[in-house]
Amino acid sequence: MKITWHGHSCFRLTERGMATVVTDPYNHKKVGYQELNLSADIITVSHDAPGHNHTKIIHKRKSQKHIITGPGEYEIGEVFITGIRTNYKVKEDQPPNVMYIFDYNGVLIAHLGNLKKVPSQSDVKLISGDVHVALVPVGGGSSLTASKAVEVIRILEPSYAIPMYYHTEQSKLELDPLDNFIKEMGLDKVEPRPDLSITSTRSSSETNVVVLEYAQESD
């Protein structure tokens, strides 16, 4: 299966013969980047904010598009999805967050959404299986700082960690730069790649940090 990053917390997950997922579609007038031009069978929303809930911008691929906005277990187009609520104790002006686990034929991708603090052991136990790819917010603001993001990665122990929700030239939001996270991970530099393709359910003993290029083109 293939993962591409379309800015902010928006990813597109694809696999032949299975449902296509778009996570956290944003209103580009609010957060920056270009207007999204993507199609999907499933859209997930981690929390109700303009940078994550602009579902109407995503085109349907087949007869309809399924929009998931809350915790629960779902099976759509051969993809199993588990939504886990986090950020229970938040301020009144901050909506709760839903972390989504996508199961593509045994390959587990965790989209942490706007996770604000290190998840509890009870949250982690709700994840059935080893996480192969963790999509992790690293830019601070209303979400994880770089140092907390590293803590989360150490708990989940994914084979791959892909940073999201950080400052870029295209972003309008005041977030920390990616370099802060790279340094916290003890790395000198990570060369961006266009996408990440996973062909095996076998987990790695070490976490590899993968920085994805911002994909501006439509699908």
Summary of the structure (lengths in Angstrom):
residues: 219
radius of gyration: 15.7
end to end distance: 15.5
largest distance: 46.6
contacts: 722
relative contact order: 0.17
helix: 14%
strand: 31%
